[in-house]
Amino acid sequence: MNNFSERVLTSVVFVIVLLGAIIQSNFAASILFFVIILLCQREFYNFFKPTEIKPLKYVGIIGGLGFFTISSLVTQTQTQLITFFFLIPLIYLIFVIELYRKKAQPIQNISFTILGIIYIAVPITLLHEIAYFSPTSFGQEYNYELLLGYFFVLWANDTGAYLIGKRFGKNKLFPSISPKKTWEGSIGGAALAMGITYVNIYFFNDYHWSIWLGMGLIIVLFGSWGDLVESLFKRSLNIKDSGKLLPGHGGVLDRFDGIFISAPLVYFYLRLLTLQ
């Protein structure tokens, strides 16, 4: 099986599992996002294996999964908001644990441990929270339509950029970070993503068109930046792919890099709408 066939087959299975879990129920979606955080944080901390930087991998993963779990339970009113305070000792234990590890780069170890939570667990948690936005406000009811629409636009942006860039790309977008990305690909991805945004407006019409338009613009802009940020991390550490879990694609981080900046901004946008 060649690389293209592997890439297509992996994409089909990936999409079926992701959409199936999101549509199935809030419980299935919660399990899915829990696993995604686990895999993404694991890959992130493994970035530093060849270096002297040794983040507290398991403490960071526990912190990230704890943040997601508590957030999910609070959203579904199965626990109180005050439960978040139990994460405070865990965060500051990172400093104490590092004190006794006697590693060569203690400041970097602490910093990258916390970054693994902020960069991965928090955005994926906020993405999950998007599913609890009704047409006008956040609540306790799970609505998968907005979450589906988010992924459709994100994937359209990635797919359009890949296909148009491969066929027509000539002018480099950010050669020092990602030599293969081009302006032509970026414009093609944005055009396809906004086209899918229009489709979302038509099919998911419980939400006002302005909500979808705002989301589409944020995903196009910040999703592309999220991709570049992960490329920046990998290039600075001389890494080609974040992992090998997904044949033809690389690692899980490589598939979700567009989320890490766009999801928090979409969540922020929806929260702003509730202030009106």
PASEBA-1860 file (N, C-alpha, C; in nm, 3 decimals):
! residues 276
1> MNNFSERV> 0.085/-0.120/0.000/0.000/0.000/0.000/0.089/0.125/0.000 ~ 0.068/0.215/-0.099/0.150/0.335/-0.105/0.104/0.438/-0.002 ~ 0.183/0.545/0.008/0.158/0.646/0.111/0.022/0.713/0.094 ~ -0.016/0.739/-0.033/-0.144/0.806/-0.057/-0.261/0.717/-0.014 ~ -0.254/0.587/-0.046/-0.360/0.493/-0.007/-0.369/0.483/0.145 ~ -0.253/0.477/0.210/-0.250/0.473/0.356/-0.315/0.598/0.414 ~ -0.281/0.712/0.354/-0.334/0.839/0.402/-0.486/0.844/0.390 ~ -0.538/0.797/0.276/-0.683/0.798/0.254/-0.753/0.703/0.350
9> LTSVVFVI> -0.701/0.580/0.363/-0.764/0.480/0.450/-0.764/0.527/0.595 ~ -0.651/0.581/0.639/-0.642/0.632/0.776/-0.742/0.745/0.799 ~ -0.753/0.835/0.700/-0.846/0.947/0.711/-0.990/0.899/0.723 ~ -1.028/0.798/0.644/-1.166/0.745/0.647/-1.197/0.686/0.784 ~ -1.107/0.602/0.835/-1.128/0.540/0.967/-1.132/0.647/1.076 ~ -1.040/0.743/1.066/-1.031/0.851/1.163/-1.161/0.931/1.168 ~ -1.213/0.966/1.052/-1.336/1.046/1.044/-1.456/0.966/1.096 ~ -1.465/0.839/1.061/-1.577/0.755/1.107/-1.578/0.746/1.260
17> VLLGAIIQ> -1.462/0.720/1.319/-1.453/0.708/1.465/-1.488/0.840/1.533 ~ -1.431/0.949/1.482/-1.453/1.080/1.544/-1.599/1.124/1.534 ~ -1.655/1.120/1.413/-1.793/1.164/1.395/-1.890/1.069/1.463 ~ -1.860/0.939/1.459/-1.947/0.842/1.523/-1.959/0.867/1.673 ~ -1.847/0.893/1.738/-1.848/0.918/1.882/-1.921/1.048/1.915 ~ -1.897/1.152/1.836/-1.960/1.282/1.861/-2.112/1.272/1.846 ~ -2.158/1.201/1.744/-2.302/1.189/1.719/-2.368/1.093/1.818 ~ -2.296/0.990/1.860/-2.353/0.886/1.945/-2.412/0.942/2.075
25> SNFAASIL> -2.330/1.013/2.152/-2.377/1.065/2.281/-2.271/1.154/2.344 ~ -2.309/1.227/2.446/-2.212/1.310/2.518/-2.109/1.222/2.590 ~ -2.152/1.104/2.635/-2.059/1.014/2.703/-1.952/0.963/2.607 ~ -1.995/0.920/2.488/-1.899/0.871/2.387/-1.804/0.982/2.345 ~ -1.858/1.104/2.328/-1.773/1.217/2.290/-1.672/1.248/2.401 ~ -1.715/1.240/2.526/-1.625/1.266/2.639/-1.511/1.165/2.643 ~ -1.544/1.038/2.621/-1.440/0.934/2.617/-1.342/0.961/2.503 ~ -1.397/0.997/2.387/-1.313/1.026/2.271/-1.215/1.140/2.300
33> FFVIILLC> -1.265/1.251/2.355/-1.179/1.366/2.380/-1.078/1.335/2.491 ~ -1.117/1.254/2.587/-1.026/1.209/2.692/-0.907/1.136/2.630 ~ -0.935/1.044/2.538/-0.830/0.966/2.472/-0.744/1.056/2.384 ~ -0.807/1.151/2.315/-0.730/1.243/2.230/-0.630/1.324/2.312 ~ -0.674/1.374/2.427/-0.584/1.449/2.515/-0.468/1.362/2.559 ~ -0.500/1.239/2.600/-0.397/1.145/2.645/-0.292/1.122/2.536 ~ -0.336/1.093/2.415/-0.244/1.063/2.305/-0.164/1.187/2.264 ~ -0.231/1.301/2.258/-0.162/1.426/2.217/-0.058/1.469/2.319
41> QREFYNFF> -0.093/1.463/2.447/0.005/1.501/2.549/0.124/1.405/2.550 ~ 0.095/1.278/2.532/0.203/1.178/2.527/0.300/1.211/2.414 ~ 0.247/1.241/2.295/0.335/1.276/2.184/0.412/1.404/2.210 ~ 0.344/1.502/2.270/0.409/1.631/2.298/0.529/1.613/2.391 ~ 0.509/1.540/2.500/0.619/1.521/2.594/0.731/1.434/2.535 ~ 0.695/1.345/2.443/0.797/1.263/2.377/0.884/1.343/2.281 ~ 0.837/1.464/2.244/0.920/1.552/2.161/1.060/1.568/2.219 ~ 1.066/1.570/2.352/1.189/1.612/2.419/1.281/1.497/2.458
49> KPTEIKPL> 1.245/1.375/2.418/1.328/1.259/2.452/1.473/1.273/2.407 ~ 1.499/1.324/2.285/1.640/1.333/2.240/1.716/1.451/2.302 ~ 1.650/1.532/2.383/1.713/1.653/2.437/1.739/1.638/2.586 ~ 1.801/1.740/2.643/1.825/1.742/2.787/1.702/1.786/2.865 ~ 1.602/1.835/2.793/1.478/1.878/2.859/1.394/1.755/2.890 ~ 1.357/1.738/3.017/1.283/1.621/3.061/1.159/1.664/3.141 ~ 1.050/1.700/3.070/0.929/1.738/3.142/0.872/1.622/3.222 ~ 0.792/1.654/3.322/0.728/1.551/3.404/0.606/1.497/3.327
57> KYVGIIGG> 0.633/1.402/3.244/0.535/1.352/3.147/0.406/1.306/3.214 ~ 0.416/1.220/3.313/0.297/1.160/3.371/0.220/1.259/3.458 ~ 0.291/1.348/3.524/0.225/1.451/3.603/0.147/1.545/3.511 ~ 0.210/1.582/3.398/0.143/1.668/3.301/0.020/1.603/3.242 ~ 0.030/1.474/3.209/-0.086/1.403/3.153/-0.199/1.393/3.256 ~ -0.164/1.362/3.380/-0.267/1.356/3.485/-0.334/1.491/3.502 ~ -0.254/1.598/3.498/-0.309/1.732/3.510/-0.404/1.766/3.396 ~ -0.363/1.731/3.273/-0.446/1.759/3.157/-0.575/1.681/3.158
65> LGFFTISS> -0.567/1.553/3.189/-0.687/1.469/3.194/-0.777/1.509/3.311 ~ -0.714/1.550/3.421/-0.793/1.597/3.535/-0.871/1.723/3.501 ~ -0.805/1.815/3.431/-0.873/1.938/3.391/-0.992/1.908/3.302 ~ -0.973/1.819/3.204/-1.082/1.784/3.114/-1.197/1.715/3.188 ~ -1.164/1.620/3.274/-1.266/1.544/3.346/-1.349/1.634/3.436 ~ -1.283/1.720/3.511/-1.355/1.810/3.601/-1.442/1.906/3.520 ~ -1.387/1.960/3.411/-1.464/2.051/3.326/-1.590/1.983/3.272 ~ -1.576/1.859/3.227/-1.691/1.785/3.173/-1.798/1.763/3.279
73> LVTQTQTQ> -1.754/1.725/3.398/-1.849/1.699/3.506/-1.919/1.827/3.552 ~ -1.844/1.936/3.557/-1.903/2.064/3.596/-2.006/2.108/3.493 ~ -1.973/2.093/3.364/-2.065/2.131/3.257/-2.195/2.055/3.266 ~ -2.186/1.926/3.300/-2.304/1.842/3.309/-2.365/1.842/3.449 ~ -2.318/1.937/3.533/-2.367/1.958/3.671/-2.361/1.833/3.756 ~ -2.263/1.748/3.730/-2.245/1.630/3.814/-2.144/1.656/3.926 ~ -2.085/1.773/3.926/-1.997/1.812/4.035/-1.996/1.965/4.041 ~ -1.935/2.020/4.144/-1.936/2.164/4.165/-1.810/2.228/4.107
81> LITFFFLI> -1.823/2.356/4.070/-1.712/2.431/4.012/-1.591/2.434/4.104 ~ -1.615/2.428/4.234/-1.506/2.434/4.332/-1.409/2.317/4.317 ~ -1.454/2.210/4.248/-1.368/2.092/4.227/-1.240/2.130/4.154 ~ -1.244/2.235/4.073/-1.124/2.279/4.000/-1.009/2.313/4.096 ~ -1.043/2.351/4.218/-0.939/2.389/4.313/-0.848/2.272/4.349 ~ -0.895/2.149/4.325/-0.811/2.033/4.355/-0.694/2.021/4.258 ~ -0.701/2.095/4.146/-0.589/2.095/4.051/-0.474/2.184/4.097 ~ -0.502/2.275/4.189/-0.399/2.368/4.234/-0.280/2.297/4.298
89> PLIYLIFV> -0.303/2.203/4.392/-0.188/2.131/4.449/-0.107/2.056/4.344 ~ -0.176/1.998/4.246/-0.106/1.922/4.142/-0.011/2.012/4.062 ~ -0.060/2.130/4.026/0.023/2.223/3.948/0.148/2.261/4.026 ~ 0.132/2.292/4.154/0.248/2.338/4.230/0.337/2.224/4.279 ~ 0.283/2.101/4.275/0.368/1.986/4.304/0.472/1.965/4.195 ~ 0.443/2.015/4.075/0.540/2.005/3.966/0.672/2.069/4.007 ~ 0.664/2.184/4.074/0.785/2.254/4.117/0.860/2.174/4.223 ~ 0.784/2.116/4.316/0.846/2.040/4.425/0.910/1.912/4.372
97> IELYRKKA> 0.839/1.842/4.285/0.892/1.718/4.228/1.021/1.745/4.151 ~ 1.022/1.853/4.074/1.141/1.888/3.996/1.259/1.917/4.087 ~ 1.232/1.969/4.205/1.338/1.998/4.302/1.418/1.873/4.337 ~ 1.350/1.759/4.342/1.416/1.634/4.382/1.464/1.551/4.264 ~ 1.430/1.590/4.141/1.473/1.512/4.025/1.620/1.537/3.991 ~ 1.668/1.656/4.021/1.808/1.693/3.996/1.846/1.677/3.849 ~ 1.758/1.726/3.762/1.784/1.721/3.618/1.861/1.846/3.574 ~ 1.914/1.840/3.452/2.002/1.946/3.404/1.928/2.075/3.371
105> QPIQNISF> 1.799/2.066/3.331/1.724/2.184/3.286/1.595/2.200/3.367 ~ 1.603/2.233/3.495/1.482/2.236/3.579/1.376/2.337/3.535 ~ 1.419/2.457/3.494/1.322/2.559/3.453/1.249/2.514/3.327 ~ 1.324/2.463/3.231/1.262/2.414/3.107/1.171/2.294/3.135 ~ 1.214/2.206/3.225/1.131/2.089/3.258/0.996/2.130/3.315 ~ 0.998/2.226/3.406/0.874/2.275/3.466/0.789/2.346/3.360 ~ 0.855/2.430/3.281/0.782/2.510/3.181/0.712/2.422/3.078 ~ 0.783/2.322/3.027/0.723/2.238/2.923/0.621/2.139/2.979
113> TILGIIYI> 0.634/2.106/3.106/0.530/2.024/3.170/0.398/2.101/3.173 ~ 0.405/2.226/3.216/0.284/2.309/3.223/0.234/2.343/3.083 ~ 0.327/2.365/2.989/0.287/2.397/2.852/0.207/2.283/2.790 ~ 0.242/2.160/2.824/0.168/2.045/2.771/0.021/2.046/2.812 ~ -0.007/2.105/2.928/-0.146/2.118/2.975/-0.215/2.233/2.904 ~ -0.147/2.348/2.900/-0.206/2.469/2.842/-0.225/2.456/2.692 ~ -0.126/2.399/2.625/-0.126/2.392/2.478/-0.219/2.283/2.425 ~ -0.239/2.175/2.500/-0.317/2.062/2.450/-0.446/2.040/2.527
121> AVPITLLH> -0.437/2.019/2.657/-0.556/1.981/2.735/-0.660/2.093/2.740 ~ -0.615/2.215/2.760/-0.711/2.326/2.770/-0.786/2.349/2.638 ~ -0.718/2.358/2.522/-0.792/2.377/2.396/-0.890/2.264/2.365 ~ -0.850/2.138/2.387/-0.940/2.027/2.357/-1.058/2.027/2.453 ~ -1.034/2.065/2.577/-1.144/2.078/2.673/-1.242/2.186/2.628 ~ -1.192/2.301/2.584/-1.279/2.409/2.538/-1.352/2.370/2.410 ~ -1.288/2.290/2.326/-1.356/2.239/2.206/-1.475/2.152/2.246 ~ -1.454/2.067/2.345/-1.563/1.983/2.395/-1.676/2.068/2.451
129> EIAYFSPT> -1.641/2.179/2.516/-1.742/2.268/2.575/-1.830/2.332/2.468 ~ -1.779/2.347/2.346/-1.857/2.405/2.237/-1.986/2.328/2.215 ~ -1.984/2.198/2.241/-2.101/2.114/2.220/-2.216/2.147/2.316 ~ -2.189/2.227/2.416/-2.292/2.264/2.513/-2.342/2.407/2.491 ~ -2.315/2.458/2.371/-2.367/2.589/2.334/-2.497/2.569/2.256 ~ -2.604/2.620/2.312/-2.733/2.614/2.243/-2.735/2.730/2.142 ~ -2.844/2.750/2.068/-2.845/2.861/1.971/-2.816/2.999/2.028 ~ -2.829/3.016/2.159/-2.806/3.150/2.215/-2.717/3.152/2.339
137> SFGQEYNY> -2.695/3.040/2.404/-2.620/3.043/2.530/-2.563/2.905/2.563 ~ -2.471/2.904/2.658/-2.417/2.777/2.707/-2.512/2.718/2.811 ~ -2.524/2.587/2.809/-2.613/2.521/2.904/-2.565/2.381/2.935 ~ -2.658/2.294/2.974/-2.625/2.157/3.014/-2.660/2.055/2.906 ~ -2.726/2.099/2.800/-2.770/2.008/2.697/-2.662/1.991/2.590 ~ -2.636/1.866/2.555/-2.535/1.833/2.456/-2.592/1.850/2.315 ~ -2.523/1.934/2.232/-2.566/1.959/2.094/-2.447/1.933/2.002 ~ -2.450/1.821/1.932/-2.333/1.784/1.853/-2.319/1.864/1.723
145> ELLLGYFF> -2.424/1.936/1.680/-2.419/2.002/1.550/-2.305/2.103/1.539 ~ -2.287/2.184/1.643/-2.183/2.287/1.638/-2.044/2.223/1.634 ~ -2.028/2.113/1.707/-1.900/2.042/1.709/-1.871/1.980/1.572 ~ -1.973/1.920/1.511/-1.957/1.863/1.377/-1.918/1.972/1.278 ~ -1.991/2.083/1.283/-1.964/2.193/1.192/-1.822/2.246/1.207 ~ -1.775/2.252/1.330/-1.637/2.296/1.355/-1.538/2.207/1.280 ~ -1.554/2.076/1.295/-1.460/1.983/1.231/-1.473/1.987/1.079 ~ -1.594/2.002/1.028/-1.611/2.009/0.882/-1.533/2.127/0.824
153> VLWANDTG> -1.541/2.241/0.891/-1.470/2.360/0.842/-1.318/2.342/0.857 ~ -1.276/2.288/0.970/-1.133/2.267/0.994/-1.074/2.172/0.890 ~ -1.144/2.062/0.866/-1.095/1.964/0.767/-1.096/2.022/0.626 ~ -1.197/2.102/0.595/-1.203/2.165/0.463/-1.084/2.259/0.443 ~ -1.050/2.331/0.547/-0.936/2.422/0.540/-0.806/2.345/0.515 ~ -0.788/2.235/0.588/-0.668/2.153/0.571/-0.664/2.087/0.433 ~ -0.778/2.029/0.393/-0.784/1.956/0.266/-0.763/2.048/0.148 ~ -0.832/2.163/0.150/-0.818/2.259/0.041/-0.676/2.311/0.029
161> AYLIGKRF> -0.614/2.338/0.144/-0.476/2.388/0.144/-0.382/2.282/0.087 ~ -0.404/2.156/0.123/-0.318/2.047/0.076/-0.332/2.026/-0.075 ~ -0.456/2.016/-0.122/-0.480/1.986/-0.263/-0.442/2.101/-0.355 ~ -0.486/2.222/-0.320/-0.456/2.338/-0.404/-0.307/2.371/-0.397 ~ -0.250/2.358/-0.278/-0.107/2.386/-0.263/-0.022/2.289/-0.342 ~ -0.063/2.161/-0.344/0.013/2.060/-0.417/0.004/2.082/-0.567 ~ -0.111/2.129/-0.614/-0.133/2.146/-0.758/-0.085/2.281/-0.810 ~ -0.110/2.388/-0.734/-0.082/2.522/-0.786/0.018/2.601/-0.701
169> GKNKLFPS> 0.061/2.545/-0.588/0.144/2.621/-0.495/0.280/2.661/-0.551 ~ 0.310/2.789/-0.545/0.440/2.840/-0.590/0.501/2.936/-0.489 ~ 0.419/3.019/-0.429/0.469/3.122/-0.337/0.463/3.072/-0.194 ~ 0.579/3.060/-0.131/0.589/3.005/0.003/0.520/3.095/0.105 ~ 0.444/3.032/0.195/0.372/3.105/0.298/0.462/3.141/0.415 ~ 0.536/3.042/0.464/0.622/3.061/0.581/0.743/2.968/0.567 ~ 0.833/2.997/0.472/0.940/2.903/0.437/1.033/2.865/0.553 ~ 1.052/2.955/0.647/1.143/2.925/0.758/1.085/2.823/0.856
177> ISPKKTWE> 0.952/2.808/0.854/0.884/2.717/0.948/0.829/2.595/0.877 ~ 0.761/2.616/0.764/0.697/2.507/0.692/0.715/2.528/0.541 ~ 0.823/2.477/0.485/0.858/2.505/0.345/0.754/2.461/0.242 ~ 0.672/2.362/0.275/0.576/2.310/0.177/0.447/2.391/0.169 ~ 0.420/2.474/0.268/0.296/2.552/0.268/0.311/2.675/0.178 ~ 0.205/2.700/0.101/0.208/2.812/0.006/0.088/2.903/0.025 ~ 0.100/3.023/-0.031/-0.012/3.118/-0.027/-0.130/3.064/-0.109 ~ -0.099/3.000/-0.221/-0.207/2.945/-0.305/-0.285/2.838/-0.228
185> GSIGGAAL> -0.213/2.752/-0.157/-0.279/2.650/-0.077/-0.361/2.711/0.035 ~ -0.306/2.812/0.100/-0.377/2.879/0.210/-0.506/2.943/0.161 ~ -0.500/3.008/0.046/-0.621/3.071/-0.011/-0.722/2.966/-0.053 ~ -0.672/2.857/-0.114/-0.762/2.748/-0.154/-0.830/2.684/-0.034 ~ -0.755/2.665/0.073/-0.812/2.609/0.195/-0.917/2.701/0.255 ~ -0.889/2.830/0.256/-0.984/2.927/0.311/-1.112/2.930/0.229 ~ -1.100/2.923/0.096/-1.218/2.924/0.009/-1.306/2.801/0.033 ~ -1.243/2.684/0.041/-1.320/2.561/0.065/-1.383/2.563/0.204
193> AMGITYVN> -1.308/2.612/0.303/-1.360/2.618/0.439/-1.482/2.711/0.449 ~ -1.476/2.825/0.381/-1.590/2.917/0.386/-1.708/2.860/0.308 ~ -1.679/2.780/0.203/-1.786/2.711/0.133/-1.857/2.612/0.224 ~ -1.780/2.537/0.303/-1.838/2.444/0.399/-1.912/2.520/0.510 ~ -1.864/2.637/0.544/-1.934/2.720/0.642/-2.075/2.753/0.592 ~ -2.086/2.784/0.463/-2.217/2.810/0.402/-2.306/2.686/0.409 ~ -2.246/2.569/0.386/-2.322/2.443/0.397/-2.371/2.423/0.540 ~ -2.286/2.454/0.638/-2.327/2.445/0.778/-2.447/2.535/0.807
201> IYFFNDYH> -2.444/2.656/0.751/-2.556/2.750/0.771/-2.685/2.690/0.719 ~ -2.677/2.620/0.607/-2.796/2.562/0.543/-2.849/2.442/0.620 ~ -2.759/2.352/0.661/-2.802/2.227/0.724/-2.824/2.239/0.875 ~ -2.743/2.320/0.942/-2.756/2.336/1.087/-2.817/2.474/1.115 ~ -2.939/2.493/1.070/-3.000/2.627/1.074/-3.063/2.663/1.208 ~ -3.045/2.579/1.310/-3.087/2.619/1.444/-2.998/2.732/1.496 ~ -2.878/2.741/1.439/-2.784/2.846/1.479/-2.786/2.958/1.375 ~ -2.783/3.080/1.424/-2.787/3.197/1.335/-2.666/3.195/1.241
209> WSIWLGMG> -2.686/3.246/1.120/-2.579/3.244/1.020/-2.454/3.317/1.067 ~ -2.471/3.420/1.152/-2.356/3.496/1.199/-2.266/3.412/1.289 ~ -2.325/3.317/1.362/-2.245/3.228/1.447/-2.153/3.143/1.361 ~ -2.210/3.084/1.255/-2.130/3.001/1.165/-2.025/3.083/1.091 ~ -2.061/3.203/1.048/-1.966/3.287/0.976/-1.848/3.324/1.064 ~ -1.877/3.365/1.187/-1.770/3.399/1.280/-1.680/3.280/1.309 ~ -1.742/3.164/1.331/-1.664/3.043/1.356/-1.577/3.009/1.236 ~ -1.634/3.019/1.116/-1.559/2.986/0.995/-1.436/3.073/0.979
217> LIIVLFGS> -1.450/3.202/1.000/-1.338/3.295/0.986/-1.229/3.267/1.090 ~ -1.272/3.238/1.213/-1.176/3.208/1.320/-1.099/3.080/1.289 ~ -1.171/2.977/1.244/-1.106/2.848/1.215/-1.006/2.862/1.100 ~ -1.044/2.935/0.996/-0.955/2.954/0.882/-0.825/3.022/0.926 ~ -0.838/3.129/1.001/-0.720/3.207/1.040/-0.638/3.137/1.147 ~ -0.702/3.102/1.259/-0.628/3.048/1.373/-0.597/2.899/1.358 ~ -0.677/2.828/1.277/-0.644/2.689/1.249/-0.514/2.680/1.172 ~ -0.496/2.769/1.076/-0.371/2.772/0.998/-0.253/2.811/1.086
225> WGDLVESL> -0.272/2.905/1.175/-0.165/2.942/1.268/-0.131/2.829/1.363 ~ -0.234/2.754/1.406/-0.209/2.639/1.492/-0.121/2.536/1.425 ~ -0.145/2.515/1.297/-0.063/2.423/1.218/0.081/2.472/1.214 ~ 0.099/2.601/1.192/0.233/2.658/1.184/0.306/2.654/1.318 ~ 0.231/2.672/1.427/0.293/2.668/1.560/0.349/2.529/1.589 ~ 0.272/2.425/1.554/0.324/2.290/1.576/0.446/2.264/1.488 ~ 0.442/2.316/1.365/0.559/2.304/1.277/0.680/2.375/1.338 ~ 0.656/2.488/1.404/0.763/2.560/1.472/0.826/2.475/1.581
233> FKRSLNIK> 0.741/2.408/1.662/0.792/2.320/1.767/0.878/2.208/1.708 ~ 0.823/2.142/1.605/0.894/2.027/1.548/1.025/2.070/1.481 ~ 1.022/2.182/1.411/1.144/2.228/1.343/1.251/2.268/1.446 ~ 1.210/2.330/1.556/1.308/2.370/1.657/1.374/2.249/1.724 ~ 1.304/2.134/1.721/1.357/2.011/1.781/1.403/1.911/1.675 ~ 1.399/1.955/1.547/1.444/1.871/1.435/1.363/1.742/1.426 ~ 1.231/1.755/1.433/1.139/1.641/1.427/1.052/1.657/1.302 ~ 1.034/1.549/1.227/0.951/1.554/1.106/0.803/1.535/1.139
241> DSGKLLPG> 0.769/1.426/1.210/0.632/1.397/1.249/0.624/1.387/1.401 ~ 0.506/1.416/1.456/0.489/1.410/1.601/0.487/1.267/1.652 ~ 0.457/1.170/1.563/0.453/1.030/1.601/0.427/0.943/1.479 ~ 0.397/0.816/1.503/0.374/0.722/1.393/0.242/0.646/1.412 ~ 0.154/0.695/1.496/0.032/0.622/1.529/-0.064/0.613/1.411 ~ -0.068/0.719/1.327/-0.161/0.723/1.215/-0.086/0.704/1.084 ~ -0.094/0.586/1.021/-0.021/0.560/0.897/-0.054/0.662/0.787 ~ 0.050/0.716/0.726/0.031/0.813/0.619/0.012/0.956/0.668
249> HGGVLDRF> -0.007/0.973/0.799/-0.031/1.106/0.855/0.073/1.146/0.959 ~ 0.133/1.049/1.024/0.225/1.080/1.133/0.159/1.055/1.266 ~ 0.167/1.154/1.355/0.111/1.139/1.489/-0.025/1.203/1.504 ~ -0.082/1.185/1.622/-0.212/1.242/1.654/-0.204/1.395/1.657 ~ -0.094/1.447/1.710/-0.076/1.592/1.714/-0.081/1.653/1.575 ~ -0.028/1.581/1.476/-0.027/1.631/1.339/-0.169/1.644/1.284 ~ -0.262/1.565/1.333/-0.401/1.569/1.287/-0.482/1.673/1.362 ~ -0.440/1.711/1.482/-0.520/1.802/1.564/-0.454/1.937/1.586
257> DGIFISAP> -0.343/1.964/1.516/-0.271/2.089/1.542/-0.354/2.213/1.515 ~ -0.449/2.205/1.421/-0.533/2.320/1.392/-0.628/2.356/1.504 ~ -0.649/2.264/1.597/-0.742/2.285/1.708/-0.682/2.376/1.814 ~ -0.551/2.365/1.837/-0.492/2.417/1.959/-0.497/2.569/1.976 ~ -0.514/2.639/1.867/-0.535/2.784/1.879/-0.677/2.823/1.839 ~ -0.732/2.755/1.738/-0.866/2.793/1.690/-0.977/2.760/1.790 ~ -0.969/2.643/1.857/-1.077/2.604/1.949/-1.095/2.704/2.065 ~ -0.987/2.746/2.133/-1.006/2.846/2.240/-1.065/2.977/2.188
265> LVYFYLRL> -1.027/3.016/2.065/-1.078/3.141/2.010/-1.225/3.128/1.970 ~ -1.266/3.011/1.918/-1.408/2.988/1.889/-1.489/2.989/2.019 ~ -1.437/2.924/2.122/-1.505/2.924/2.252/-1.518/3.067/2.306 ~ -1.411/3.144/2.295/-1.413/3.284/2.339/-1.518/3.363/2.261 ~ -1.523/3.340/2.130/-1.621/3.407/2.045/-1.764/3.375/2.088 ~ -1.792/3.248/2.115/-1.926/3.207/2.158/-1.960/3.266/2.294 ~ -1.860/3.273/2.382/-1.885/3.335/2.513/-1.916/3.484/2.497 ~ -1.850/3.550/2.404/-1.879/3.690/2.381/-2.024/3.709/2.333
273> LTLQ> -2.071/3.616/2.253/-2.209/3.626/2.203/-2.311/3.615/2.315 ~ -2.276/3.542/2.421/-2.371/3.526/2.533/-2.379/3.652/2.618 ~ -2.285/3.746/2.598/-2.288/3.871/2.675/-2.386/3.973/2.619 ~ -2.432/3.948/2.497/-2.524/4.045/2.433/-2.661/4.044/2.500
END
